[in-house]
């Protein structure tokens, strides 16, 4: 995937695989990251494409 890595929470039907500490921290902060991105989009009046 050309250097792109998707990090998601483990779902019921997914295999259990080890997740790095950095990925776990990012998942915990995902809501805050999305809020900041949304505010930046609103301030700059950018539409999602």
C-alpha positions as CSV (number, residue, x, y, z in Angstrom):
1,X,0.0,0.0,0.0
2,X,2.8,2.5,-0.8
3,X,3.7,3.4,2.8
4,X,0.2,3.9,4.0
5,X,-0.8,2.0,7.1
6,X,-4.4,1.8,8.4
7,X,-4.8,1.6,12.1
8,X,-8.2,0.4,13.4
9,X,-9.5,-1.0,16.6
10,X,-9.8,-4.8,16.8
11,X,-13.3,-6.0,15.8
12,X,-14.9,-9.3,16.9
13,X,-14.3,-11.1,13.6
14,X,-10.7,-9.9,13.2
15,X,-7.6,-11.9,14.0
16,X,-5.8,-10.8,17.1
17,X,-2.4,-9.3,16.0
18,X,0.1,-7.3,18.0
19,X,-0.2,-3.6,17.8
20,X,2.6,-1.2,18.5
21,X,2.5,1.2,21.4
22,X,2.5,4.2,19.0
23,X,-0.6,2.8,17.2
24,X,-2.4,2.3,20.5
25,X,-1.7,5.9,21.5
26,X,-2.9,7.2,18.2
27,X,-6.2,5.2,18.5
28,X,-6.8,6.7,21.9
29,X,-6.3,10.2,20.5
30,X,-8.3,9.6,17.3
31,X,-11.3,11.6,18.5
32,X,-9.2,14.6,19.3
33,X,-7.3,14.4,16.0
34,X,-10.7,14.3,14.1
35,X,-12.0,17.3,16.0
36,X,-8.9,19.3,15.3
37,X,-9.0,18.3,11.6
38,X,-12.7,19.3,11.4
39,X,-12.0,22.7,13.0
40,X,-9.2,23.4,10.6
41,X,-11.4,22.5,7.7
42,X,-14.1,24.8,9.0
43,X,-11.7,27.7,9.5
44,X,-10.1,27.3,6.1
45,X,-13.4,26.5,4.4
46,X,-12.0,23.4,2.8
47,X,-14.4,20.6,1.6
48,X,-13.6,17.0,2.0
49,X,-12.7,15.3,-1.3
